[in-house]
Amino acid sequence: MVSGFLVAFSLYSAIPVPQVNWEKKTMRWALSFLPLVGLLIGAAQWLWFGFCAKHGAAGLFYAVGAMLLPLVLSGGIHLDGFTDTCDALCSHADREKKLQIMKDPHVGAFGPLWLAAFLLAETACFAQLYQKPALLPFALTGFALARALGGREIVALPCAKESGLAHLFAEGSDKKAVAATLLLEAAVLFAAAVLWLRASPGGVGAVCVGALVLLAGYWRHGRLCREVFGGITGDLAGFFISLAELFCLFFAAVGGLLL
């Protein structure tokens, strides 16, 4: 279990941890600890919000800092997958060509464009949440919730290729146990978000609707992986985690505005 924690944080975060050999016995539970990286990001976001609110920081100052925090703490691994997947999807090529594009270390034209749009959208959502933070707990829980669902995809879907990080982690994991653990973690995170918002008029209902839409997106992404790419890859998992984070931020920003 300790080795799994260290493997997860050594790959999915920029936090320095002792290194262990990557083998089946050390990777068996690694994906179960992926949501902890999201909890770390959520906690850092909460502290940053409290600091800025206490000292009367400008909304743009808070929003840019909040946008950079996930990048700094995660090392940008999921945004790398987001960029590569956007390049592949925008190519409109066949399956094999899409997989080659995602494997290519060079970046195409569409990936940076969509990455810039993604970061601008995140900044806008954070700026709005700074003004009306009624659903901020749901947005911050989303960092861990996205990783719980994204990690589950790796062990629940077939791998699109016989190489890469997704294949390595999927084959090294106790798939049924890890999938059940991640599903339980997602349920606990959702329950926590509801409890935090129980005093907000309409907040609990808004979070419930948002969670249903997020689950629908999870199902749709799984279908995209199977039908377009033939299975899951590390880039596709990063693509989903990034979009799920942004969705939680957007829903919390708009929901807080309407409430």
Secondary structure as UniProt FT lines:
FT   HELIX           2..12
FT   HELIX           24..27
FT   TURN            28..29
FT   HELIX           30..33
FT   HELIX           34..54
FT   TURN            55..56
FT   HELIX           59..74
FT   TURN            75..76
FT   HELIX           77..91
FT   HELIX           95..103
FT   HELIX           110..131
FT   TURN            134..135
FT   HELIX           136..156
FT   HELIX           165..172
FT   HELIX           175..196
FT   TURN            197..199
FT   TURN            201..202
FT   HELIX           203..224
FT   HELIX           225..229
FT   HELIX           234..258
//
